[in-house]
Amino acid sequence: MTLVLRVARLGLLAAQAVIVFISLYQSLVTGFGYARRNRRRVPPAPASLPRFGLIVCARDEEQAVALLRQQLENTHQRVAESYDKTLQPSKD
């Protein structure tokens, strides 16, 4: 009976050791990951604002394309009016 209890006790200790080892390993990996992430440099702001193009596939839809272009221009104008000028990059 005591042999069975000793074997069971050793098995539990071995299982605990494995769990502690895995926990320590994961903690170290997490810690090094956070430390490395905090050292990353922030890229500099771009010198100019990004530009983009828009392609609209249409056939015989001059009115729809004209309306879409007008809506985009109106949206751009509203965004430009509500844009906080202090956020704009300096032109030094």
N, C-alpha and C positions, 0 to 999 in steps of 0.2 A: 504494500500500500504506500509506503513512504517513497519507494522508487517511482511510482506513478505520479505522486505529488511533486517530486523533484523534477521529473521530466516535464510536467505541465508548467512548473514554475520557470524552468529554463526556456521553454517555448514562449511563454508570455514575455519574459525578459528580452528574448530575441526579437519578438514582434514589436515591443516598445522601442528597442534600439533602432530597428528599421524605420519606424514612424518618426522618431526623433531625427534620424539622419536625413530623411526626405524633407522634413520640415525645415531643418537648417539649410539644406541645399536650396530649397525654394526661396527662403528668406534672403540668402546671399545673392541669388540671381536677381531677385526683385530689388534689393538694395543697390546693387551695381547698375541695374537698369535705370533706376531713378537718378542716381548720381551722374550717369552718362548723359541722360536726357537733359539735365539741368545745365550741362556744359555746352550744349549746342549753341551756336551763334545764330542770332536773328539776321536774316538776309537784309541788305539795305533796301530802302524803298526805291521803286523804279523812277527813273528820271522823268518819264512822261506817263500819262495815263494809257492803259491798254486800249487798243482799237480792235474792232471786230467787223466782220462782213456778214451779210445776210443774203442768202440765195433763196428765192421764192420760185418754185416750179409752177408755171401757169401757162395755159394755152388759151389765147383769145380772151384774156381776163384783164384788160387794161384798167377797167373801172375798179376791180377788186384790188389790183396791185396799187393803183393810185390811192385808194382809200387806206390801205395798209400803210403805205409810205406816209400819208398825212397823220395817221394815228401814231406812228412811231416818232415823227417829228414833234407832235404835241406832247407825247410822253417825255421825250428828251427835254423839251422846254420846261415842263413842270418839274422834272427832277433837277434841272439846272437851277431853277428858281428856289427850290427848297434845300439845295445843297449848302451845307455849312462851309463858308469860305475859309474858316480857320483850319479845316481839315485838308485843304489843298496844299500840295507840296510847294515849298518855296522855290523860286527860280534864281537862286544864287549861283 
